[in-house]
Amino acid sequence: MKTPTLQEEKEEDHLQLMNDSIEVGIDEVGRGCIFGPVFSSVVVLTLENNHLLKRLGVDDSKKLSAKKRGLLLPKILELSTDWGIGQSSVQEIDKYGIRHATELSMIRAIYKLKLRPLKIYVDGSLPLSLWQGKQENLIKGDSKMTAIAAASILAKVKRDLLMNRLEEKYKGYTIFKNKGYGTSDHFLSINHLGITNMHRKSFIKKLNLI
């Protein structure tokens, strides 16, 4: 199975190198969902603003309430030197698999940056194979590095906003509540209403639902 390469993903490698004193963290949201795209976000922080965001309460998005994430997001955008968001569609997830689709969303986020990072810090244990520059993986990085935590909040808030909008189109699946994850109510809705074009068929097939 052929997966997209970095060369295929970028239109032009125009990014100049960043200052190596800047911290660049990247994280994904929605990898384990059965509905909707996977989102990734990258956040660039100076050392000073890194400490300031940490004092403001920036942490792993899963540890924060929706209200707290919403309050922190404007501060993250204000204090970030740069940031980017990328996503991979349900069709890409089903075609390439979730790992490659997640990597594509990360690459797309990175190429939204104005300058090319000298090094990126990636949440989790799996290297970003599509990235040709320096990188370091951090297990539970969203609890260890402020830039990764900020990226997790940015990706989570933006993806949740999309899920809320999709609720209007895909009624009956309580997407506004489950955010695309496979909750018991979500599975009951699938059994009753069937699957939509926003459901990840490759995931649902493994669960013997189709």
Backbone bond lengths (Angstrom), bond angles and torsions (degrees), N, CA, C in turn:
res aa  C-N    CA-C-N  psi(-1)  N-CA   C-N-CA  omega(-1)  CA-C   N-CA-C  phi
1 M - - - 1.460 - - 1.524 109.71 -
2 K 1.324 117.42 124.93 1.458 122.58 -178.31 1.521 109.58 -84.83
3 T 1.319 115.52 127.61 1.454 120.15 176.89 1.520 109.33 -109.62
4 P 1.328 117.95 153.49 1.467 120.35 -178.60 1.517 111.19 -62.03
5 T 1.295 116.98 144.65 1.452 122.62 177.35 1.514 109.59 -98.65
6 L 1.325 115.77 167.92 1.462 120.19 177.13 1.520 110.33 -59.38
7 Q 1.338 116.92 -39.69 1.454 120.53 -179.03 1.523 111.63 -62.39
8 E 1.325 116.19 -36.51 1.448 120.41 178.98 1.517 111.89 -72.41
9 E 1.318 116.54 -25.66 1.451 120.37 -176.31 1.523 112.78 -82.49
10 K 1.325 118.16 -29.36 1.461 118.86 -175.99 1.522 110.64 -103.69
11 E 1.293 116.06 139.61 1.451 120.09 178.40 1.519 110.33 -78.51
12 E 1.313 116.74 -37.34 1.460 120.18 -177.04 1.511 108.33 -159.55
13 D 1.351 116.70 130.15 1.455 120.43 -179.81 1.529 108.58 -84.20
14 H 1.328 115.02 79.11 1.455 120.62 -174.76 1.523 112.10 -102.30
15 L 1.318 116.84 2.74 1.454 119.27 -173.93 1.531 111.27 -77.02
16 Q 1.312 117.05 129.54 1.449 121.51 174.38 1.521 108.81 -87.58
17 L 1.322 115.75 163.15 1.458 119.86 -176.36 1.521 111.51 -74.17
18 M 1.340 115.08 141.27 1.459 120.85 175.57 1.525 110.37 -81.17
19 N 1.299 114.19 164.18 1.455 120.90 170.37 1.529 108.95 -63.23
20 D 1.332 117.26 134.84 1.468 119.34 -174.73 1.526 113.61 -76.61
21 S 1.340 117.50 0.08 1.466 119.87 177.06 1.520 111.35 -89.52
22 I 1.326 116.41 0.42 1.466 120.92 -178.18 1.517 110.34 -96.54
23 E 1.327 115.91 142.08 1.466 122.30 -179.24 1.525 109.94 -97.43
24 V 1.326 116.11 128.34 1.465 121.62 -177.47 1.530 108.74 -121.31
25 G 1.320 117.07 110.84 1.464 121.99 -178.20 1.513 111.74 -113.93
26 I 1.338 115.99 144.11 1.465 120.87 -179.14 1.520 110.19 -134.73
27 D 1.326 115.65 142.58 1.464 121.43 179.93 1.515 109.37 -149.99
28 E 1.334 115.62 162.11 1.461 121.64 179.39 1.524 110.49 -119.48
29 V 1.316 114.89 160.94 1.464 122.20 175.76 1.523 108.20 -140.05
30 G 1.322 116.32 138.27 1.457 120.81 175.86 1.506 115.02 94.33
31 R 1.312 117.04 10.39 1.468 119.92 -178.68 1.528 111.53 -61.13
32 G 1.315 117.64 -38.17 1.458 121.21 -176.07 1.518 114.93 -92.45
33 C 1.325 117.68 8.48 1.467 120.67 -179.35 1.530 111.58 -75.24
34 I 1.319 115.97 163.76 1.467 121.34 173.59 1.525 111.26 -108.68
35 F 1.327 116.34 -0.68 1.469 122.29 -175.88 1.518 108.78 -140.50
36 G 1.326 116.49 133.90 1.452 121.07 172.58 1.511 114.58 88.69
37 P 1.334 116.18 169.38 1.458 121.88 -177.94 1.518 112.65 -73.34
38 V 1.329 114.98 166.48 1.455 121.25 170.69 1.527 106.95 -97.70
39 F 1.322 116.66 137.19 1.464 122.98 -179.43 1.526 109.77 -110.75
40 S 1.316 116.18 144.55 1.461 121.80 169.96 1.515 108.96 -131.30
41 S 1.318 115.15 151.70 1.459 120.46 178.69 1.519 109.49 -139.44
42 V 1.317 115.80 145.45 1.462 122.44 175.14 1.521 107.75 -123.36
43 V 1.330 115.85 137.22 1.464 121.46 -179.67 1.525 108.69 -128.72
44 V 1.319 115.71 135.29 1.468 123.09 -179.78 1.523 108.91 -110.19
45 L 1.333 116.04 124.37 1.459 120.56 -176.04 1.522 111.58 -130.16
46 T 1.322 115.99 141.11 1.455 120.54 166.93 1.524 108.10 -77.23
47 L 1.316 115.82 163.97 1.459 119.88 179.82 1.524 110.83 -60.82
48 E 1.327 116.44 -41.04 1.470 120.65 -178.98 1.524 111.38 -62.94
49 N 1.316 116.98 -48.16 1.464 120.02 -178.49 1.522 112.21 -73.15
50 N 1.310 116.79 -25.36 1.465 121.62 172.51 1.532 109.32 -57.54
51 H 1.318 115.87 -51.84 1.472 120.56 -179.20 1.523 111.32 -64.87
52 L 1.324 117.15 -37.51 1.463 120.77 -178.34 1.527 110.32 -65.96
53 L 1.339 117.68 -44.72 1.463 120.20 179.06 1.527 111.30 -65.35
54 K 1.299 116.13 -35.76 1.467 118.84 177.66 1.520 110.78 -63.26
55 R 1.340 116.75 -40.94 1.469 120.29 178.02 1.520 111.59 -66.68
56 L 1.327 116.58 -28.60 1.463 120.56 178.80 1.521 112.77 -76.55
57 G 1.333 116.86 -10.11 1.457 120.05 176.05 1.512 115.88 108.81
58 V 1.330 117.69 10.87 1.466 119.86 177.97 1.520 109.40 -63.74
59 D 1.335 115.24 127.88 1.468 121.95 -177.12 1.529 107.14 -153.88
60 D 1.313 115.79 178.82 1.460 121.70 175.07 1.532 109.21 -47.55
61 S 1.326 116.96 126.91 1.468 120.57 -175.16 1.521 112.42 -58.64
62 K 1.332 117.41 -28.82 1.477 120.79 -179.16 1.522 111.50 -69.69
63 K 1.316 117.68 -19.37 1.460 121.46 -179.68 1.532 111.86 -89.38
64 L 1.314 116.96 -7.26 1.462 121.18 -174.91 1.522 111.22 -109.61
65 S 1.317 115.93 149.28 1.466 120.20 175.38 1.522 109.65 -73.08
66 A 1.323 116.07 161.96 1.463 120.70 177.36 1.537 110.37 -59.24
67 K 1.324 116.54 -38.54 1.459 120.52 179.35 1.524 111.24 -63.56
68 K 1.337 116.10 -44.18 1.465 120.45 -179.66 1.526 110.69 -65.37
69 R 1.326 117.40 -41.60 1.468 120.12 177.76 1.525 110.70 -61.12
70 G 1.333 116.07 -41.98 1.457 120.34 179.53 1.524 112.82 -63.55
71 L 1.333 116.83 -35.29 1.460 120.99 178.76 1.527 111.54 -73.28
72 L 1.336 116.39 -33.64 1.459 120.27 -177.87 1.527 113.17 -78.76
73 L 1.323 117.16 -27.72 1.461 119.55 -174.22 1.532 113.25 -56.39
74 P 1.345 120.28 -47.83 1.474 118.70 179.07 1.528 112.58 -59.45
75 K 1.323 117.33 -35.91 1.464 121.21 178.12 1.523 110.65 -66.18
76 I 1.349 116.08 -40.60 1.466 120.31 178.83 1.524 110.10 -62.48
77 L 1.320 117.00 -45.97 1.458 120.81 -179.20 1.539 111.19 -66.06
78 E 1.324 115.81 -35.92 1.464 120.35 -179.71 1.523 111.94 -69.58
79 L 1.326 116.62 -40.75 1.461 121.01 -172.52 1.525 113.79 -94.26
80 S 1.312 118.23 -8.56 1.451 121.02 177.47 1.527 109.79 -75.69
81 T 1.318 115.55 138.06 1.458 120.35 172.76 1.528 109.91 -66.10
82 D 1.335 115.60 -36.01 1.453 122.14 177.21 1.520 107.90 -164.01
83 W 1.322 116.48 164.15 1.458 120.90 177.74 1.528 108.76 -159.50
84 G 1.335 115.53 160.73 1.456 120.45 178.14 1.516 110.88 -152.30
85 I 1.320 115.52 152.50 1.465 122.10 178.43 1.524 108.66 -127.63
86 G 1.318 115.90 135.07 1.457 121.09 174.87 1.515 109.72 -133.44
87 Q 1.319 115.78 158.52 1.456 119.02 177.29 1.517 110.62 -145.40
88 S 1.322 115.24 159.88 1.456 122.36 172.52 1.519 108.03 -122.90
89 S 1.313 115.20 137.51 1.454 121.41 -174.31 1.524 112.53 -75.97
90 V 1.306 115.16 166.34 1.468 121.04 174.80 1.521 109.94 -58.72
91 Q 1.318 117.38 -40.02 1.467 121.20 -179.59 1.525 111.00 -62.75
92 E 1.331 117.43 -39.83 1.471 120.71 177.84 1.518 111.13 -68.68
93 I 1.321 116.60 -38.32 1.467 120.11 177.90 1.523 110.39 -61.08
94 D 1.339 116.69 -45.50 1.461 120.61 -179.60 1.525 112.08 -68.81
95 K 1.326 116.98 -32.46 1.464 120.56 -176.64 1.524 112.59 -80.55
96 Y 1.331 117.07 -44.77 1.459 121.30 -172.18 1.527 114.46 -103.12
97 G 1.334 117.31 -14.63 1.454 120.40 -173.59 1.519 110.02 94.41
98 I 1.319 115.45 154.85 1.459 119.83 -172.68 1.526 112.87 -67.06
99 R 1.340 118.36 -34.43 1.459 118.43 -178.49 1.529 111.24 -64.66
100 H 1.334 117.00 -50.13 1.457 119.75 -178.95 1.523 111.08 -66.81
101 A 1.321 116.91 -37.39 1.456 119.69 178.15 1.528 110.69 -63.93
102 T 1.321 116.99 -39.39 1.465 120.79 177.63 1.521 110.47 -63.85
103 E 1.333 116.47 -42.18 1.462 119.87 177.76 1.525 111.36 -61.84
104 L 1.322 116.52 -40.26 1.463 119.54 177.66 1.523 111.34 -60.70
105 S 1.337 116.30 -41.54 1.465 119.20 179.20 1.526 110.83 -64.95
106 M 1.328 117.03 -35.34 1.470 120.75 177.67 1.528 111.23 -68.15
107 I 1.336 116.71 -44.45 1.458 120.57 178.51 1.529 110.37 -61.09
108 R 1.323 116.54 -41.94 1.464 120.64 179.01 1.525 111.35 -62.91
109 A 1.342 116.32 -37.07 1.466 119.51 177.00 1.521 110.61 -65.98
110 I 1.338 116.71 -45.14 1.469 120.62 -178.65 1.522 111.40 -60.88
111 Y 1.340 116.39 -39.54 1.465 119.35 -177.43 1.526 113.17 -79.69
112 K 1.327 116.47 4.80 1.463 120.40 168.22 1.536 110.61 -85.67
113 L 1.337 117.17 -14.34 1.453 120.87 -178.28 1.521 110.54 -72.24
114 K 1.319 115.66 151.22 1.460 121.03 -179.54 1.526 111.52 -73.98
115 L 1.337 116.63 -33.06 1.455 121.88 -178.56 1.523 110.11 -122.57
116 R 1.314 116.09 150.23 1.464 121.71 -179.49 1.535 109.57 -78.91
117 P 1.328 118.52 126.09 1.466 120.39 179.79 1.528 111.68 -68.70
118 L 1.330 116.14 139.79 1.461 120.22 172.18 1.524 110.31 -70.23
119 K 1.339 115.30 -33.68 1.463 120.49 -179.01 1.517 108.76 -153.12
120 I 1.325 116.64 141.71 1.450 121.22 176.02 1.522 109.58 -118.65
121 Y 1.324 114.91 149.96 1.462 121.79 175.02 1.524 107.81 -111.05
122 V 1.330 115.33 121.11 1.457 121.79 -172.69 1.514 110.25 -109.32
123 D 1.314 116.68 129.33 1.459 120.09 177.03 1.528 110.23 -68.56
124 G 1.338 116.53 136.23 1.454 120.54 176.97 1.521 112.65 102.55
125 S 1.334 115.35 -179.70 1.462 121.45 -173.89 1.524 114.09 -98.76
126 L 1.344 117.95 -10.33 1.463 120.52 -175.06 1.523 110.87 -93.95
127 P 1.346 117.16 124.95 1.467 120.07 177.83 1.526 111.09 -63.70
128 L 1.304 115.60 150.69 1.453 122.05 176.41 1.531 107.54 -86.03
129 S 1.332 116.47 93.60 1.467 121.32 -170.80 1.528 112.82 -67.37
130 L 1.325 117.88 -24.64 1.457 121.22 -179.64 1.525 113.18 -80.25
131 W 1.334 116.67 -8.68 1.467 120.18 179.90 1.520 109.56 -93.41
132 Q 1.327 116.19 127.32 1.455 121.49 -174.69 1.525 113.55 -94.97
133 G 1.315 116.43 -1.92 1.458 120.22 179.15 1.513 112.16 -97.49
134 K 1.326 115.75 -170.87 1.461 121.26 179.09 1.521 109.98 -72.60
135 Q 1.331 114.93 145.30 1.457 119.59 177.61 1.516 109.82 -153.44
136 E 1.308 114.46 160.08 1.477 120.97 175.51 1.513 107.99 -140.50
137 N 1.333 115.64 131.96 1.458 120.46 177.42 1.513 110.31 -91.95
138 L 1.316 115.63 139.10 1.458 121.62 177.67 1.523 109.00 -127.80
139 I 1.334 116.80 111.94 1.461 120.39 175.45 1.522 108.65 -67.04
140 K 1.323 116.17 130.33 1.463 122.70 -173.41 1.525 110.27 56.15
141 G 1.335 114.28 39.45 1.461 120.12 -178.30 1.508 113.61 -61.92
142 D 1.336 117.28 -27.38 1.466 119.78 179.64 1.518 112.23 -70.02
143 S 1.338 116.87 -11.13 1.467 120.70 174.43 1.529 111.48 -102.67
144 K 1.343 116.53 -6.67 1.463 120.35 -174.55 1.525 113.54 -113.37
145 M 1.318 117.65 -27.77 1.461 121.01 -174.15 1.525 109.80 -128.62
146 T 1.322 116.09 128.12 1.461 120.82 -175.26 1.525 112.37 -63.46
147 A 1.325 117.79 -37.34 1.469 120.15 -179.63 1.522 110.86 -64.02
148 I 1.337 117.13 -39.90 1.465 120.36 177.56 1.524 109.99 -68.90
149 A 1.331 116.83 -41.89 1.470 120.29 178.13 1.527 110.42 -60.80
150 A 1.318 116.95 -42.53 1.461 120.71 178.82 1.530 110.51 -63.43
151 A 1.337 115.83 -39.40 1.470 120.03 177.62 1.520 111.00 -64.04
152 S 1.331 116.46 -38.78 1.462 119.81 179.87 1.522 111.32 -65.56
153 I 1.337 117.08 -37.43 1.468 121.16 178.33 1.526 110.22 -67.80
154 L 1.323 116.53 -45.41 1.461 120.90 -179.87 1.528 111.03 -59.63
155 A 1.332 116.19 -47.41 1.468 120.09 -179.47 1.525 111.22 -65.38
156 K 1.326 116.88 -40.73 1.461 121.29 -178.53 1.528 111.59 -65.06
157 V 1.320 116.91 -46.94 1.467 120.28 -178.99 1.526 110.70 -63.19
158 K 1.323 116.95 -44.92 1.464 120.35 -177.94 1.528 110.99 -67.03
159 R 1.323 117.62 -40.28 1.463 119.23 179.30 1.528 111.04 -68.69
160 D 1.317 117.20 -40.30 1.466 120.31 178.11 1.524 111.41 -61.70
161 L 1.330 117.14 -37.49 1.466 120.22 176.97 1.527 110.56 -62.62
162 L 1.324 116.36 -39.92 1.461 119.71 176.83 1.523 110.65 -64.61
163 M 1.331 117.56 -42.36 1.461 120.56 179.31 1.528 111.10 -61.42
164 N 1.318 116.39 -38.48 1.463 119.75 177.79 1.527 111.37 -63.74
165 R 1.328 116.85 -37.83 1.470 119.97 177.93 1.528 111.10 -70.00
166 L 1.325 116.47 -38.52 1.464 120.01 -179.49 1.521 112.12 -68.78
167 E 1.314 117.06 -22.16 1.469 120.73 176.41 1.526 110.60 -57.04
168 E 1.328 116.72 -35.89 1.458 120.63 -179.23 1.522 112.07 -65.54
169 K 1.326 116.40 -32.73 1.466 120.99 -177.44 1.518 112.15 -88.81
170 Y 1.330 116.16 -34.77 1.468 120.86 -176.01 1.527 109.35 -114.54
171 K 1.291 114.92 70.29 1.459 120.61 -177.18 1.530 110.64 -73.64
172 G 1.330 114.31 149.44 1.458 120.43 177.21 1.511 114.52 99.43
173 Y 1.341 116.67 -10.20 1.465 120.20 -178.65 1.537 112.32 -104.71
174 T 1.316 117.14 4.14 1.483 124.36 -178.79 1.529 111.65 46.84
175 I 1.340 115.75 44.70 1.464 120.64 -179.57 1.524 111.06 -63.03
176 F 1.332 117.65 -34.12 1.465 120.80 179.07 1.525 111.27 -60.27
177 K 1.321 115.67 -24.98 1.457 120.67 -177.56 1.526 112.10 -96.68
178 N 1.326 117.42 -47.96 1.475 119.71 -175.58 1.522 113.37 -87.92
179 K 1.337 117.68 -11.29 1.464 123.89 178.95 1.530 113.09 56.07
180 G 1.325 116.30 24.94 1.460 120.32 176.90 1.510 114.58 95.39
181 Y 1.326 117.23 -1.69 1.467 120.09 179.17 1.532 110.32 -80.90
182 G 1.306 115.84 159.58 1.459 121.57 -175.08 1.515 113.20 -84.63
183 T 1.296 116.99 69.07 1.463 121.31 176.56 1.523 109.64 -77.80
184 S 1.315 115.72 166.54 1.468 119.68 179.58 1.527 111.07 -61.20
185 D 1.328 117.65 -40.32 1.466 121.00 178.30 1.534 111.23 -64.66
186 H 1.319 115.89 -37.17 1.459 120.26 179.33 1.532 110.35 -64.47
187 F 1.326 116.54 -44.14 1.469 120.33 178.88 1.530 111.31 -65.21
188 L 1.316 116.50 -37.24 1.468 119.93 176.37 1.526 110.65 -62.75
189 S 1.328 116.16 -39.78 1.462 120.12 178.90 1.524 110.96 -65.47
190 I 1.331 116.83 -38.60 1.464 120.27 177.66 1.522 110.70 -63.60
191 N 1.323 116.13 -43.20 1.470 119.62 178.45 1.522 111.98 -61.67
192 H 1.320 115.51 -31.83 1.473 120.29 -177.42 1.530 112.55 -87.59
193 L 1.338 116.49 -42.03 1.458 121.22 -172.01 1.526 113.99 -105.38
194 G 1.337 116.97 -15.33 1.454 120.50 -175.27 1.522 111.61 87.73
195 I 1.329 116.82 -177.17 1.458 120.34 -178.74 1.529 109.63 -97.86
196 T 1.320 115.37 158.32 1.463 122.32 178.70 1.526 108.97 -110.61
197 N 1.340 115.73 177.08 1.468 119.15 177.45 1.521 112.53 -74.31
198 M 1.328 117.48 -4.10 1.459 121.16 175.84 1.523 112.34 -99.81
199 H 1.310 117.40 -2.13 1.461 120.38 174.63 1.529 110.27 -84.28
200 R 1.319 116.22 142.91 1.463 121.65 -179.87 1.534 108.69 -82.83
201 K 1.297 114.61 100.59 1.473 119.65 -175.64 1.520 111.86 -62.66
202 S 1.322 116.96 -34.65 1.464 119.99 179.87 1.524 111.41 -63.88
203 F 1.331 117.05 -32.55 1.460 120.93 177.03 1.523 110.28 -74.32
204 I 1.313 115.24 -46.22 1.468 120.46 -174.09 1.513 111.58 -68.72
205 K 1.346 116.59 -32.06 1.478 119.21 176.67 1.521 110.98 -62.62
206 K 1.320 116.48 -38.80 1.459 120.08 179.56 1.519 111.98 -64.58
207 L 1.322 115.71 -24.38 1.468 120.80 179.19 1.521 111.79 -91.99
208 N 1.361 115.21 4.81 1.480 121.97 178.70 1.522 112.93 58.88
209 L 1.344 115.18 35.40 1.465 119.56 177.81 1.521 111.36 -93.42
210 I 1.350 116.67 -15.85 1.470 120.44 175.47 1.513 109.25 -137.60
